Amino acid sequence: MASRGSRGFPQFHDGDCEIWLTREEKLVLHGAVLRIHSDFFKAALDERWSNSAPSANPATLNDGRLPLFGIENLSTTKRTTIFELRFEKDSSGGQLYRKGVALDNRFQNNACGHRSKEASAASSEMASGSPGAARLTRIRAHKDMLGTLYHWVPSIAGKAFNKTRIAVEALAKCVRKEALASCAREPLRMLRFAVAVKSEWACIEAATNVIGRGHKFWKEATAVFEELGIGGMMAVKRDVFIRKLKDCDWELFNTSTKSADRDHTEQLAVHFFHHWLRDKLSQKFGSRLDQSFERLYHYIASEECYPSLVRKHRFRKFLKESNLDSKYEEACTQDQALDVVWLEARKIVEPLLVDLTELGKERRDVWQTLTCVTLERGDLPWVKNEER
């Protein structure tokens, strides 16, 4: 449908608009595309001008359709509209005019979108031969602008183009960020989408937000995994995650009470920690993977003031109920001993709280999902098939 002409610019044999940039250089484009992207062309190609505008080069389409859109039986003839890029004499201010029509002043804007001075086609001229540098810049600007409508990379340089490029990149980054946020909010929906379009980054992000969920969510998700053909891959990663949890719980219980460096108060703090941990695990927190299981590890890792005060209050209560509060040091010493033990526990759980999602700290997840296990690119089924 398109051939190369006019120094590399695509020429469309089914185009209904001729745009003469110079007397020697012509572009053949589609009026429908120009209307969509430009108010100038939308006005210039409006039906109200058609009756008064002379037509040039009428052509008959053999199959009675418009090839660009595949619309049947609209018309057996097409009317070609001609535009000319004209310059005021001894000036570099170029403006597109529709041949044979004087448009309303409010639509007399140049093709780059800037309002020009009032001028008539009669008092202007078209460039020919080797135009000067100023006119040549204007011609290229019009050509580049028209080229972008057909996904042609513009060659125009300067601040305006750079600002546009930066804005497009910022928009793309914003859209990607929103997609990553959706992987945290709705991981299964995004996983379906990612597998369907074979998006590596979206699949890895969504899967990372699923692997660390509780048993109930995981059980409901397994049907989706099987449907998408990734059940085996996800099961392997889930086993890795559960093993990490169990190893962490075991290490927390092995916090020694018989270390030579511990005094009596610290040993009591360890006993309190083990008592508290058994109570939490009995409620199906931690590796039991019940609802909100991950809060156990987030609580241990928390450095906020309120949880710290609560822990110290419970430690004193534990000592009092055990009839041990009067035999040892004052409250400040007890608090220090608990801080030492809690710091050791915090270091144990830190590997579980590593966030391997791309969104990282910006991830907003009310479930506080653990994302310490992720996929590698080689784990993806379509990548494995390509490598074979």
N, C-alpha and C positions, 0 to 999 in steps of 0.2 A: 504493500500500500504506500510505503514511503520510499523515495529515492533520494540519493545525495545530490545536492546541487547548491548553488549559491554559497560556494566555499565551505562545504561540509554541513550546512544546515539542512535538515530533512525537508524534502518537498513532497507534498501529499497530492497524488493525482486526483483524489476525490475532494480536495479542498474547494471551498467556495469563496475564499477571500484571497485576493492578490495584494500583497503589501510591497510597494516599490520603495526600497531604501535609497537607491540612486537610480539613475536612468539605465544602469546596466545590471543592478542587483535586485532580484525579485524573490519574495517568499510566498509560497502557496500554502495557506493554512485553513483551518476549519472555523467558520463563524460561530458555531455552537460553543467551541472551546474558548474562543475569545470573549464571548458574552459572559460566560461563567466567571471569568477572572478579572474583568475590567468594566467599570461603569461607562467608560468612554466608548468601548465597542458595543456594549449593551444598548447605548443610545443610538450610536451610528448605524447599527444593524436592525434597529427597531422597524417594525412593519410600516409605521407611519411615513417613513422616508422611502419605502420601496417603490411606491407608485410614482414618485417624482424623480427617483434616481434612475439614470440611464443604465441599462445593463450592458455588459460587455462579455464577449466570448461565451455565448450560451452553449451549453454542452448537454447532450442527451446521455443518460445512463441506461445502458441496454437492459438491465434487469429491473428497472423501475424502483430502486431502493437507494437509501443512503448507506454506503458501505461502512462508514465509521460506527454507526450505532445499530445497523441491521434492522432499520425500521422499514417495513414493507409498504408499498403502495401509497407513498406520500405524494410523490410527484415524479413524472418522467423527465422533467427538465430541471436544471439547476441554474440559478442566477448568480453570476460571479460579481462580487463587489470589489471595487478597486480602491485602495488607499495609497496615498503618496506622502512620503516624508519630504516636506518642503521647507525651505529656509528663506527668511526675509533677505532681500538683497544686501550684500556686504555684511551679513550677520551669521553667527553660528547657532542661533536659536531655532532649532528644528522643531516642526510640528507636523503631526499626521493629519491629513485631510482626506475625507471621502470624496472621491472624484465625482464632480457634478453636483454636490450637495453642500450648501452652507448650513452647518449645524448651529443650533442654539448656542449662544456664548457660554452657558453654564456647562456644556459638554465639551468645549474646546480646550481640553487638557492634552498635554503631550502624552506619549505612550508610557512614560515613566511615572506618570501620576502627578506632575507639577503643573500648576495653572500658568499658562503663557499669556503674553500680551495679545490684545486683539489684533488680528491680522487676517487678511483675506488671501485666498489661494491665488487670486489674480495678481497680487503684488509680491508674490514669492516665486521661488525657483527650486528646482530639484538639483541635487548635487550630481556631478558627472565627472568622468575621468579620474583624476587624482585630487580629491577634495583636501582642503587644508586640515591641519591637525585638530583644530577645534571642532570642525564639522565631522571629521572622522570619529572623534570621541563620541559625539552625539549619535552617529549612525550605529556605532558598536553598542552603545547603551540600549538603544531600541531593540537591536537584534538579540542582545543577551536577555532582555526582559521577555521578549516573545519566546525565546528558547526555553526559559524556565517553565513555561506552561506545558511543555512536552518533556519535562524531566531532563532537560539538557543542562549540564553543569555550567554555570555562567563563568566567563573569563574576566568579568569586570572586577577590578580591584579598588580598594579605598575604604574609608571609614564606614560608609553606609553598608557596604557588603559585609564587612567584618562584624559590625553590630548585629546584622541579621543572622549571620552564622552563629554568633555567640548566643543569641536569643533562641535559635533552633536547638542548639546543644543543651541549653538550660531546660528547655521544654522536654526534650528527650530524657534528660536526667530526672526531671520531676515525675514523668510518666513511669519510668523504671522504678523510682522510689515507691510510688504508689502501688505498683505491681508487687514489689517485695513486701510491702506492708500487708497486702492481701494474702500473701503466702503465710503470714503469721495469723491473720484473722480467719481465713477460710482455706486452710492448707489442702483439703481434699479437692475442693473445686479447682484450685490452682494446679493441683497435681494432674487432674483430668486434662485441663487445658494444655499444660506443659508437655504431656505425653502425646497428645493429639497433634501438636504442631512441632514436636521434637525440639523443644526449647531446653537447652542444657541448664542454663543458669536458673530458670524458673523451676525446673524439676528438682534440682539439687536443693534450692531454697525451701520449696514446699515440703520435700521429704524430710529435711532436717527439722522442720517444725512439727512433723508427725511422729518421728521415731521416739521422741522423749515424752509422749503423752501417756496418760493412765491406761489401765487395762480396759476399762469400758470403752473409751474412744478407740483404742487399738482394735478391739474386737469388732466394732462396727466398721472400721476402716479396711479390715482384711478382705472383705468382699470387693471393695473398690480396687484393691491391689491386684486381686486375681483377674478382675475384669480388664485391667490395664496391662496385664501380663508382667507385672513386676513383683508378684507375691514372694517368690524365692529371694530376690534381692533384698526386699524390705525385711524379711524374716531374719536373714543373716545379720543385718544391721541392728535389728531389735535385740538379738541375742548378745551382741557386743555391748549394747547399752545396759541391759539387765545385769550382765557380769560386772560392769563398772559400778553399778549401784550396790551390789552385794559385796564387792571388794571394799567399797567405802564403808558400809555398815560394819563389816568385820573389823576393819582397821580402827573405827571409832570405839568399838567394844574392847579393843586391845590396848587402849590407852592405859598405860601401866600404873598400877597403884603402889608398886614396890620399888620404884626408882630410888636410887641412893640419894639423888638430888632433891627429893621431895620431903617437905616437912609434914607434920601431922595434918595441918590445915589443908594443904594441897591434896593429900591423900583423901581427906574427907570430900574435897571438891570433886575429885575423880569419882568417888562413890556416888555423889549426888548426880553427876553427869550421866553415869551408867543407869541409875534409877530413872532419870528423866528420859533417856533414850529408849529404854525398854518400854516405858509407858507410851511413847509416841509410836513405836513399831507395833505395839499391841493394838493401836488404833488404825493400823494399816497405812501409816505414813512410811516414807522411805522406800526400800526395795519391795515392799508389799504392793506398791503401785496402785493403791486405791485412789479415789478422787482427792485431789490436792496433795498428793504424796510429796511433790517437789518442795512444798513449803518447809518441810523439815530442814532441808539443806540450805534454803535461803535464810531461814531463821538462824541457823548456826553461823552462817557467814555474815549476818547483819552486824554492822558496827554502829547502828543508830543508838541513841541514848535510851529511848523507851524500852526496847527489848533488853538492853543491858540492866536497867533498873529492875525489870520484872524478874530476870534470872537471879539477881542478887537477893531480891526479896524472897524468892522461892528457896534459895539456898539456906537463908537464915531460918525459914520455916522448917525445912528439912532437918536442920541441926536441932532445932527446938523439939520437934516431934521425936527425934532420936535421943533426946536428953543429953546432947553433946554440946549445946551452945555455951554452957558456963565453964567448960573445961579448957577451952582454948582461947586464942587471942580475941581481941575486940573486933567489931564489925569491919573496920577498915582493912584489917589483915585478912579477914575472910573474903572480902571483895577482891583483894589483890590475888588471893589464891585461886578464886574462880576465874578471874581474867586470864591467868596463866594457862589453866586447863582449857578454857574456851578458845584461846589463841591456837593451841595445838589442834583442837578439833576443826577450827576454821581452815587451817592449812591442809587438813585431810580432805575437806569437801571442795576446795578450790578447783581441782581438775573437773569436777562435775559441772561447775558453773561457768566454764569457758564457753563463750558464745561463738559458734562457728558459722552463724548466718552472715550473709553479705550485708544485711541491714545493721547488724551489730547493736551498738548501744542505742540507736534510734528506733529499735524495734519496740512497738507498743503491744505487749502481750499480757492481758489480765490474768492468764492462767500461769504465768511465769514458767512456761515450758522449758525443760532442760534441752539444750541444743549442743551438747558436747560430742555427739556422734553425727557425722554427715556422710554424704556420698562422694565418691570420686568420679571424675568424668568417665573413667573406664568401667564403672559399675552400670552405666546406663545401657539398656538393652540394644538400642539402635546403634550406639557407638561400638559395642561388641560385634554386632553384625557387620559393620563397616570394616572393622579390623580383620575379620575373617576373610 
